[in-house]
Amino acid sequence: MPASHASFDRMVGSRIQAARKRREWSQEELTAAIGFKDRQTLSTIESGKRRVQADELIRFTQVLGEDISFFTDPYRIVEDCVFSWRADEEPASMEQQEDKARSVVAAYRRFKDLLGEPFVPLPHRLNLTRRNSFEEAALAGEQVASYLKMGDIPSLSLRSTIEQKLKIPVLFVELSRGISGAACRIPEAVLILINRNDPSLRQHFDMAHELFHVLTWDAMPPEHIDFRAAAPKRRSRIENLADNFAGGLLMPQTTLGPLWAKREEKGLDVVEWVKMAAEKLQVSGLAMSYRIKNLGWPSASDQEELEAADLTRSMRSDGKQRLYSAEFVQLIHRVLENGRVTRRKMAEILDCTIEDIEDLLADYQMAMPY
């Protein structure tokens, strides 16, 4: 059997299994509903070892209540609980935003399959659970930065470290204002999506926050939407753990400690110091303020000054990141170059024009294949 056929059969089988589990049916129940003689037939279909015949596929659509593309369209993500979003509040366009994100992730998965490049299985896990303290989560962030040799200013190497050392794709995508990004979990891999329009300081923290989720997804499945603007007491413990992990990773004590010790020497009040330190470590003033508060460094009077200060000015826009990522755009170029996908189909998949694809390739110093 050709590899492409085997891959298609596995996809159809896994989607039949997903639809069955969505309805909380056993294999025995679906076997009876379809009219198979024994459960083993369904088992071999779900595992991709047996091809579904055309009349059987129609029966599956009828019994499971899904359209045929649910089972056969490789550019569709059908799994539930795929995304964990980070946003100020839930926008009216949230469903549309998720549909677009699903299309991008599905395309990423399909292009790798067409080129015979499987995702690298994620070997890294954080040994943390809900029972861990916020201090332990922050310490884990510092340890990760140290282990991965991210240097004194981890934000500068954060994306490259995630992509190259951890083999986790990071895609910059177009999202509505107020949505920072998402952690994404599909059966083959995990990905991180970041709003390309956000200021880089916010992108750094959101990337570190989402990294926590993809490294702890099994032990602590995250919320579908984390409303980051909510008071800490109103957010789930998992999201607060993620924030503390991100704080520890981006603002390690090995860098902050010497800076804090020189505060009096430079004659800086606490607000001036926070702004200086935040600029040096490429994080927001708010993130730096929370970090030193969690470390217990500011005095009571310092705390009052920080509460009264406006630390949001540093969150200015500093230009868009390039769309997607170098790896993803290389995949786009190669499937076009190899004739695996036409330019028209590519435009349909990415919900854009052919001219947009030409511009995208040009952004990464590539030309449209003909």
C-alpha positions as CSV (number, residue, x, y, z in Angstrom):
1,M,0.0,0.0,0.0
2,P,1.4,3.4,-1.0
3,A,2.5,5.6,2.0
4,S,-0.1,8.2,1.1
5,H,-2.9,5.7,1.2
6,A,-1.7,4.3,4.5
7,S,-1.6,7.9,5.9
8,F,-5.1,8.6,4.6
9,D,-6.4,5.4,6.2
10,R,-4.9,6.2,9.5
11,M,-6.4,9.7,9.4
12,V,-9.9,8.3,8.6
13,G,-9.6,5.7,11.3
14,S,-8.5,8.2,14.0
15,R,-11.3,10.5,13.1
16,I,-13.9,7.7,13.4
17,Q,-12.4,7.0,16.8
18,A,-12.6,10.7,17.7
19,A,-16.2,10.9,16.7
20,R,-17.1,7.8,18.6
21,K,-15.4,9.0,21.8
22,R,-17.1,12.4,21.4
23,R,-20.4,10.6,21.7
24,E,-19.0,8.4,24.6
25,W,-19.7,5.2,22.7
26,S,-17.8,2.0,23.1
27,Q,-16.4,0.1,20.1
28,E,-19.1,-2.5,20.8
29,E,-21.9,0.1,20.5
30,L,-20.6,1.6,17.3
31,T,-20.0,-1.9,15.8
32,A,-23.7,-2.7,16.4
33,A,-24.9,0.6,15.0
34,I,-22.8,0.2,11.8
35,G,-23.7,-3.4,11.4
36,F,-20.3,-5.0,11.5
37,K,-20.2,-8.7,12.5
38,D,-17.5,-8.1,15.2
39,R,-15.7,-5.4,17.1
40,Q,-12.4,-6.4,15.6
41,T,-13.4,-5.0,12.2
42,L,-14.0,-1.5,13.8
43,S,-10.7,-1.8,15.8
44,T,-8.7,-2.4,12.6
45,I,-10.4,0.6,10.9
46,E,-9.7,2.9,13.9
47,S,-6.0,1.9,13.9
48,G,-5.7,2.5,10.2
49,K,-5.0,-1.1,9.4
50,R,-8.1,-1.6,7.3
51,R,-9.4,0.8,4.7
52,V,-13.0,2.0,5.0
53,Q,-15.1,1.2,2.0
54,A,-17.2,3.9,0.4
55,D,-20.6,2.5,1.5
56,E,-19.2,2.1,5.1
57,L,-18.0,5.7,5.2
58,I,-21.4,6.9,4.3
59,R,-22.8,4.8,7.1
60,F,-20.3,6.2,9.5
61,T,-21.4,9.8,8.6
62,Q,-25.1,8.8,9.2
63,V,-24.5,7.0,12.5
64,L,-22.0,9.5,13.9
65,G,-23.7,12.6,12.6
66,E,-20.7,14.1,10.9
67,D,-20.3,15.3,7.4
68,I,-17.9,13.4,5.1
69,S,-15.2,16.1,5.2
70,F,-14.9,15.5,8.9
71,F,-13.4,12.1,8.1
72,T,-11.6,12.8,4.8
73,D,-10.4,16.4,4.7
74,P,-6.7,16.5,5.8
75,Y,-6.9,20.3,6.0
76,R,-9.3,20.1,8.9
77,I,-8.6,19.8,12.7
78,V,-11.4,17.8,14.2
79,E,-10.1,17.1,17.7
80,D,-11.7,18.8,20.7
81,C,-9.9,20.9,23.3
82,V,-7.1,21.7,20.9
83,F,-6.4,25.3,21.9
84,S,-5.9,27.2,25.2
85,W,-6.2,30.9,24.4
86,R,-4.9,33.9,26.3
87,A,-7.0,37.1,26.0
88,D,-8.1,40.2,27.7
89,E,-11.7,39.2,27.3
90,E,-13.7,36.9,25.0
91,P,-14.2,38.8,21.6
92,A,-17.3,38.3,19.5
93,S,-15.1,36.9,16.8
94,M,-13.6,34.1,19.0
95,E,-15.1,31.3,17.1
96,Q,-13.9,32.7,13.8
97,Q,-10.5,33.3,15.2
98,E,-10.3,29.6,16.3
99,D,-11.5,28.4,12.9
100,K,-8.7,30.3,11.3
101,A,-6.1,29.0,13.7
102,R,-7.4,25.4,13.1
103,S,-6.9,25.9,9.4
104,V,-3.3,27.1,9.9
105,V,-2.4,24.2,12.3
106,A,-4.1,21.7,9.9
107,A,-2.1,23.1,7.0
108,Y,1.1,22.8,9.0
109,R,0.3,19.2,9.8
110,R,-0.7,18.3,6.3
111,F,2.3,19.9,4.6
112,K,4.7,17.9,6.9
113,D,2.8,14.8,6.0
114,L,3.0,15.5,2.3
115,L,6.7,16.0,2.5
116,G,7.2,12.9,4.7
117,E,8.4,14.9,7.7
118,P,6.8,13.7,10.9
119,F,6.6,16.0,13.9
120,V,9.3,15.5,16.5
121,P,7.7,13.7,19.5
122,L,7.9,16.1,22.5
123,P,10.4,14.5,24.9
124,H,10.2,17.4,27.4
125,R,7.8,17.6,30.3
126,L,7.8,19.8,33.4
127,N,7.4,17.8,36.5
128,L,4.8,20.1,38.0
129,T,1.2,19.6,39.1
130,R,-1.6,21.8,40.6
131,R,-0.2,21.0,44.0
132,N,3.0,22.9,43.4
133,S,3.4,26.3,44.8
134,F,3.8,29.5,42.7
135,E,7.3,29.8,44.1
136,E,8.1,26.3,42.8
137,A,6.7,27.2,39.3
138,A,8.9,30.3,39.2
139,L,11.9,28.3,40.2
140,A,11.1,25.8,37.5
141,G,11.2,28.7,35.0
142,E,14.6,29.8,36.2
143,Q,15.9,26.2,36.0
144,V,14.6,25.8,32.5
145,A,16.3,29.0,31.4
146,S,19.5,27.9,33.0
147,Y,19.4,24.3,31.6
148,L,18.8,25.6,28.1
149,K,21.6,28.2,28.5
150,M,19.4,31.1,27.6
151,G,21.8,33.7,29.1
152,D,21.3,36.7,31.3
153,I,18.4,38.0,29.1
154,P,16.3,34.9,28.2
155,S,13.8,36.8,26.2
156,L,16.4,37.4,23.4
157,S,16.8,33.7,22.7
158,L,13.3,32.5,23.8
159,R,11.8,31.8,20.4
160,S,14.9,30.2,18.9
161,T,15.3,28.1,22.0
162,I,11.7,26.8,21.9
163,E,11.9,26.1,18.1
164,Q,15.5,24.7,17.9
165,K,16.2,23.1,21.2
166,L,12.7,22.0,22.3
167,K,11.5,21.4,18.7
168,I,8.2,23.2,19.4
169,P,6.9,25.2,16.4
170,V,6.1,28.9,17.2
171,L,3.8,30.6,14.7
172,F,3.1,34.3,14.6
173,V,-0.5,34.7,13.3
174,E,-3.0,37.5,12.7
175,L,-5.3,37.7,15.7
176,S,-7.9,40.2,16.9
177,R,-6.8,42.9,19.3
178,G,-6.9,41.6,22.9
179,I,-6.0,38.0,22.0
180,S,-2.4,37.3,22.7
181,G,-2.1,33.8,21.4
182,A,-2.6,30.2,22.3
183,A,-1.1,26.9,23.2
184,C,-2.1,24.2,20.8
185,R,-2.2,20.4,21.3
186,I,-2.9,18.0,18.5
187,P,-2.2,14.2,18.6
188,E,1.0,14.6,16.7
189,A,2.6,17.5,18.5
190,V,2.2,20.8,20.4
191,L,2.5,24.3,18.9
192,I,2.5,27.9,20.2
193,L,0.6,30.7,18.4
194,I,1.4,34.3,19.1
195,N,-0.4,37.5,17.9
196,R,2.0,39.1,15.5
197,N,0.5,42.5,16.1
198,D,1.2,42.6,19.9
199,P,4.2,44.5,21.3
200,S,7.3,42.3,21.6
201,L,7.4,42.7,25.4
202,R,3.9,41.1,25.6
203,Q,4.9,38.5,23.0
204,H,7.9,37.4,25.2
205,F,5.7,36.9,28.3
206,D,2.9,35.2,26.4
207,M,5.4,32.8,24.6
208,A,6.8,31.8,28.0
209,H,3.3,31.4,29.5
210,E,2.2,29.2,26.6
211,L,5.5,27.2,26.9
212,F,4.4,26.2,30.4
213,H,1.1,24.9,29.0
214,V,2.6,22.8,26.3
215,L,5.1,21.3,28.7
216,T,2.4,20.5,31.3
217,W,-0.7,19.7,29.2
218,D,-1.1,16.1,30.3
219,A,-0.8,16.8,34.0
220,M,-2.6,20.2,33.9
221,P,-4.9,20.6,30.9
222,P,-5.3,24.4,30.6
223,E,-8.4,26.5,30.4
224,H,-9.9,27.1,26.9
225,I,-9.6,30.8,27.5
226,D,-7.4,32.5,30.1
227,F,-8.6,36.0,30.8
228,R,-5.3,37.5,31.7
229,A,-6.8,40.9,32.8
230,A,-8.8,39.2,35.6
231,A,-7.5,39.5,39.1
232,P,-5.2,36.6,40.1
233,K,-7.8,35.2,42.6
234,R,-10.4,34.9,39.8
235,R,-8.1,33.0,37.4
236,S,-7.5,29.3,37.6
237,R,-4.5,28.1,39.6
238,I,-3.0,26.6,36.4
239,E,-2.9,30.0,34.7
240,N,-1.3,31.6,37.8
241,L,1.3,28.9,37.8
242,A,2.0,29.6,34.2
243,D,2.5,33.3,34.9
244,N,4.9,32.5,37.7
245,F,6.8,30.1,35.5
246,A,7.1,32.8,32.8
247,G,8.3,35.3,35.3
248,G,11.0,33.0,36.6
249,L,12.1,32.1,33.0
250,L,12.3,35.6,31.7
251,M,13.5,37.3,34.9
252,P,15.9,35.0,36.6
253,Q,17.3,36.0,40.0
254,T,20.8,35.6,38.7
255,T,20.2,38.7,36.6
256,L,17.8,40.5,38.8
257,G,19.7,40.1,42.0
258,P,22.8,42.2,41.0
259,L,20.6,44.8,39.5
260,W,18.5,45.1,42.7
261,A,21.7,45.4,44.7
262,K,22.9,48.4,42.7
263,R,19.6,50.2,43.1
264,E,20.8,52.4,46.0
265,E,24.1,52.9,44.4
266,K,22.4,54.4,41.4
267,G,19.9,56.4,43.5
268,L,16.9,54.9,41.8
269,D,13.4,54.8,43.3
270,V,11.6,51.6,42.9
271,V,9.5,52.7,39.9
272,E,12.6,53.9,38.0
273,W,14.4,50.7,38.8
274,V,11.4,48.6,37.6
275,K,11.4,50.5,34.3
276,M,15.2,50.2,33.9
277,A,15.2,46.5,34.7
278,A,12.2,45.8,32.5
279,E,13.8,47.5,29.5
280,K,17.0,45.5,30.1
281,L,15.2,42.1,30.3
282,Q,12.8,43.0,27.5
283,V,9.6,42.5,29.5
284,S,6.9,44.9,30.5
285,G,7.0,47.1,33.6
286,L,4.0,45.3,35.0
287,A,5.6,41.9,34.6
288,M,8.8,43.1,36.3
289,S,6.7,44.7,39.2
290,Y,4.9,41.4,39.8
291,R,8.1,39.5,39.7
292,I,9.9,41.5,42.4
293,K,6.7,41.5,44.5
294,N,6.6,37.7,44.3
295,L,10.2,37.6,45.4
296,G,9.4,39.8,48.4
297,W,12.0,42.4,47.6
298,P,10.1,45.7,47.7
299,S,9.4,47.4,51.1
300,A,6.0,48.5,52.2
301,S,6.6,52.0,50.8
302,D,8.0,50.5,47.6
303,Q,4.8,48.6,47.2
304,E,2.7,51.8,47.5
305,E,4.8,53.5,44.9
306,L,4.4,50.6,42.5
307,E,0.6,50.5,43.0
308,A,0.4,54.2,42.1
309,A,2.7,54.0,39.1
310,D,1.7,53.8,35.5
311,L,3.7,50.9,34.2
312,T,1.7,50.3,31.0
313,R,3.5,52.8,28.8
314,S,6.2,50.3,27.8
315,M,3.6,48.2,26.1
316,R,3.8,50.3,22.9
317,S,3.6,48.7,19.5
318,D,7.0,48.1,17.9
319,G,6.0,46.7,14.5
320,K,4.6,43.4,13.3
321,Q,6.5,40.1,13.4
322,R,6.8,38.3,10.1
323,L,3.8,36.0,9.5
324,Y,4.1,32.4,10.6
325,S,7.7,31.1,10.9
326,A,10.7,30.4,8.7
327,E,10.0,26.6,9.0
328,F,6.3,26.9,8.1
329,V,7.0,29.2,5.1
330,Q,9.7,26.8,3.9
331,L,7.1,24.0,4.0
332,I,4.7,26.1,2.0
333,H,7.5,26.8,-0.6
334,R,8.5,23.1,-0.9
335,V,4.9,21.7,-1.3
336,L,4.4,24.3,-4.0
337,E,7.7,23.6,-5.6
338,N,7.1,19.8,-5.6
339,G,3.6,20.2,-7.1
340,R,1.9,18.7,-4.1
341,V,-0.4,21.7,-3.7
342,T,-1.3,24.2,-6.4
343,R,-1.0,27.9,-5.9
344,R,-4.8,28.3,-6.0
345,K,-5.3,25.6,-3.5
346,M,-2.7,27.1,-1.2
347,A,-4.5,30.4,-1.3
348,E,-7.7,28.6,-0.4
349,I,-6.0,26.8,2.5
350,L,-4.4,29.9,3.9
351,D,-7.5,32.1,3.2
352,C,-5.6,34.6,1.2
353,T,-4.7,35.5,-2.4
354,I,-1.9,34.2,-4.6
355,E,-0.4,37.6,-4.4
356,D,-0.4,37.3,-0.6
357,I,1.5,34.1,-0.9
358,E,4.1,35.7,-3.1
359,D,4.5,38.5,-0.6
360,L,4.8,35.9,2.3
361,L,7.5,34.0,0.4
362,A,9.3,37.3,-0.4
363,D,9.4,38.2,3.3
364,Y,11.5,35.1,3.9
365,Q,13.6,35.7,0.8
366,M,11.9,33.0,-1.3
367,A,10.3,33.2,-4.8
368,M,7.0,31.7,-5.8
369,P,7.7,28.4,-7.6
370,Y,6.2,28.0,-11.1
